[in-house]
Amino acid sequence: MSGELPLGQWAVYNATLIGRGKTATGFGGGIGWNSRDEASPNVINSIFSEFAVGVLIDTDGANEFTSGSADMRNTIVDAAVGPSGANAIAQLLFTNVVRLNTVESPLLGGVSYTNDMCLNPRPTLVSPAFRNVAAQGPGLVATTYRGAFAPGDQWAYGWSALDELGYLKGAYYPVPAAVTCVATTLSIVQTAGYVDIVFASVPGATYRLLGSTSVNAPLASWTQMGTVNANEATTTFNVPSTAAPQQFYVVVCQ
């Protein structure tokens, strides 16, 4: 029944949620945010990207949004379903322009679902995340952007699973904006006295080779094997066998 007590009350400011893609309907139906009955949430200054459905409000949960105890404001939604990426009840979050919720791409640095260090949840300099930013709640630090990241933020490095498992772009060696991080295919060939590590490259970019005896080791602990300036679409690191006891290698853009 609608309006039953107690209500679950919470608020979140500056969250970034990235789904499994707009065609993926698994993982709870591919829904960015499902507000259930007897819930009174407030979502402000956030980003929902790459979801099949952006927002779903259960029928019994609509009363809290129409009464004003629950709300979503100043939030970007990028989803596949409908003009607002929401179900019919949740349309009110978008038709009321005072809420300043927008349906558009947040223009993040890059989305990748494999550990190729090409996930970049930071907004690009032309991202709409820098517009329509709401004032923060009591006790929170003011921001000039929506979502969890500013363009140069590195707060997720060094401790998060995304970083340690090799998903974040540039990891401990952030990639300059002018260089595109590419997922490279490594070919490791043993030759007389050398290990040849061949990878796809972007001419003009600089690459760093890292080695480790453990694929699960934090990237910061991997040994730097060398750097190279790429001149062609394919580049090779030549590592002397005596200096290459590592069993695993990663090439990152510098």
C-alpha positions in Angstrom: 0.0 0.0 0.0 1.2 3.5 -0.8 2.3 5.7 2.1 2.9 3.0 4.6 5.4 3.6 7.4 8.3 3.5 8.1 9.9 5.2 5.1 13.5 4.5 4.0 15.0 8.0 3.8 18.5 8.7 2.3 20.2 11.1 0.0 23.1 10.9 -2.4 25.0 13.7 -4.1 27.5 13.4 -7.0 27.2 9.7 -7.8 28.4 8.1 -11.1 26.8 4.8 -12.1 27.8 3.1 -15.3 25.7 0.2 -16.5 26.6 -2.8 -18.7 25.4 -1.1 -21.8 22.1 0.0 -23.2 21.2 -3.4 -24.7 22.0 -5.3 -21.6 18.8 -6.2 -19.7 20.3 -8.6 -17.2 21.6 -7.4 -13.8 18.2 -6.5 -12.5 16.8 -5.6 -15.9 19.5 -3.1 -16.8 17.9 -0.4 -14.6 20.1 2.5 -13.3 17.9 3.3 -10.3 14.8 1.5 -9.1 13.0 3.4 -6.3 10.8 0.9 -4.4 7.7 1.4 -2.4 8.0 3.1 1.1 11.2 4.7 0.0 12.0 8.4 0.2 15.3 8.9 -1.6 16.9 12.1 -2.9 19.4 11.9 -5.8 21.2 15.1 -6.7 24.0 16.0 -9.1 24.5 12.5 -10.3 25.1 10.6 -13.6 23.4 7.4 -14.8 25.1 6.2 -18.0 24.9 3.1 -20.2 21.7 1.6 -18.9 18.8 0.0 -20.7 16.4 1.8 -18.4 17.5 4.9 -16.5 14.9 5.3 -13.7 12.1 3.0 -12.5 9.7 4.1 -9.8 7.4 1.4 -8.4 3.7 2.2 -8.4 3.6 2.2 -4.6 6.6 4.5 -4.5 5.1 7.3 -6.6 3.4 9.0 -3.6 6.7 10.1 -2.1 7.8 11.8 -5.3 4.5 13.6 -5.8 4.4 14.7 -2.2 7.9 16.1 -2.3 9.7 13.9 0.3 11.5 12.0 -2.5 13.2 13.7 -5.5 15.8 13.5 -8.2 17.4 16.8 -9.4 20.3 18.1 -11.5 21.0 14.6 -12.8 22.1 13.2 -16.2 20.5 10.0 -17.4 21.8 8.2 -20.5 19.6 5.2 -21.2 17.9 3.4 -24.1 14.2 3.3 -23.0 11.9 6.2 -23.9 12.7 9.8 -24.5 13.5 10.2 -20.8 15.1 6.8 -20.2 12.5 6.2 -17.5 9.2 4.3 -16.9 5.9 6.1 -17.1 5.7 7.0 -13.4 9.3 8.3 -13.4 8.5 10.6 -16.4 7.6 13.3 -13.8 11.2 13.6 -12.9 11.9 14.8 -16.5 8.8 16.7 -17.5 9.1 19.1 -14.6 11.9 21.3 -16.0 12.6 22.9 -12.5 14.3 19.6 -11.5 16.9 20.2 -14.2 17.3 16.5 -15.0 18.6 15.9 -18.5 18.6 13.0 -20.9 21.9 13.1 -22.8 25.3 11.5 -22.9 27.5 12.6 -20.0 30.5 12.4 -22.3 32.8 10.5 -20.0 36.4 9.8 -20.8 35.7 6.2 -21.8 33.8 3.1 -20.8 35.3 -0.4 -20.9 34.1 -3.6 -19.3 37.4 -5.4 -19.4 40.6 -4.8 -17.4 42.4 -3.0 -20.3 42.9 0.2 -18.3 40.5 2.0 -20.6 37.7 2.8 -18.1 37.7 6.6 -17.5 34.7 7.7 -15.5 35.9 11.3 -15.5 34.0 13.8 -17.6 35.6 15.3 -20.7 36.1 19.0 -20.8 33.0 19.4 -23.0 30.8 17.2 -20.8 27.3 18.5 -19.7 28.4 17.5 -16.2 29.7 21.1 -15.7 26.2 22.6 -16.3 23.2 22.8 -14.0 25.2 21.9 -10.8 23.0 22.1 -7.7 24.2 23.4 -4.3 25.5 20.7 -2.1 23.7 19.4 1.0 24.6 20.4 4.6 28.2 19.4 5.5 29.2 18.5 2.0 32.0 20.0 0.0 30.8 22.2 -2.9 31.6 20.9 -6.4 31.5 22.5 -9.9 30.4 19.3 -11.6 27.9 16.5 -11.5 28.9 12.9 -10.9 31.7 11.5 -8.7 34.7 12.7 -10.7 36.3 16.0 -11.8 38.4 15.8 -15.0 41.7 15.3 -13.2 40.5 13.3 -10.2 42.6 10.3 -9.2 40.8 9.5 -5.9 39.9 6.0 -7.0 43.5 5.1 -7.7 45.6 3.0 -5.2 42.7 1.4 -3.2 39.7 0.6 -5.4 39.1 -2.8 -7.0 38.6 -1.1 -10.4 42.2 0.2 -10.1 43.9 -2.9 -8.6 42.2 -5.2 -11.2 43.4 -3.0 -14.1 40.2 -1.3 -15.3 40.9 2.4 -14.7 42.4 4.4 -17.6 46.0 5.3 -17.1 46.0 3.9 -13.6 49.0 5.4 -11.7 50.2 7.0 -15.0 47.3 9.2 -16.1 47.0 9.6 -19.9 47.2 13.2 -21.2 43.9 14.3 -22.8 45.5 14.4 -26.3 46.4 10.7 -26.2 43.8 8.0 -26.8 44.1 5.0 -24.6 43.8 1.9 -26.9 43.2 -1.7 -25.9 46.4 -3.4 -27.2 46.9 -7.0 -28.2 50.2 -8.2 -26.8 52.3 -10.8 -28.6 55.2 -12.1 -26.6 58.0 -13.8 -28.5 61.1 -15.4 -27.0 64.2 -14.7 -29.2 67.9 -15.3 -28.5 68.6 -13.3 -25.4 65.4 -11.2 -25.6 61.7 -11.2 -25.0 60.0 -9.3 -27.8 56.7 -7.7 -26.7 54.7 -6.5 -29.7 51.5 -4.4 -29.3 49.2 -2.2 -31.3 50.0 1.5 -30.9 49.1 5.1 -31.9 51.8 6.9 -33.8 53.1 9.8 -31.7 52.0 8.4 -28.4 54.4 7.2 -25.6 54.0 3.8 -24.0 55.2 2.4 -20.8 55.9 -1.3 -20.2 55.2 -2.8 -16.8 56.0 -6.3 -15.6 55.0 -8.5 -12.6 55.3 -12.0 -11.4 51.7 -11.8 -10.1 48.8 -10.7 -12.3 46.8 -9.7 -9.2 49.5 -7.4 -7.7 48.5 -3.7 -7.4 49.6 -1.9 -10.6 51.8 0.5 -8.5 54.0 -2.4 -7.5 54.6 -3.6 -11.1 58.2 -3.1 -12.4 58.8 -0.5 -15.0 60.5 -2.2 -17.9 60.9 0.8 -20.2 59.2 3.4 -22.3 59.0 3.9 -26.1 57.7 6.5 -28.5 55.5 4.9 -31.1 56.2 5.7 -34.8 54.0 3.1 -36.4 50.7 1.2 -35.7 52.7 -1.7 -34.3 55.5 -1.2 -31.7 57.9 -3.7 -30.0 59.6 -3.7 -26.6 62.8 -5.6 -26.7 63.5 -6.7 -23.1 66.8 -8.6 -22.4 65.9 -12.1 -21.0 68.2 -11.5 -18.0 66.0 -8.4 -17.1 62.7 -10.1 -17.7 61.8 -12.6 -15.1 58.3 -11.3 -15.1 55.5 -13.6 -16.2 52.9 -10.9 -16.9 53.2 -7.7 -18.9 51.0 -4.6 -19.3 51.5 -1.7 -21.8 49.9 1.6 -20.8 49.8 5.0 -22.5 52.0 7.5 -20.8 
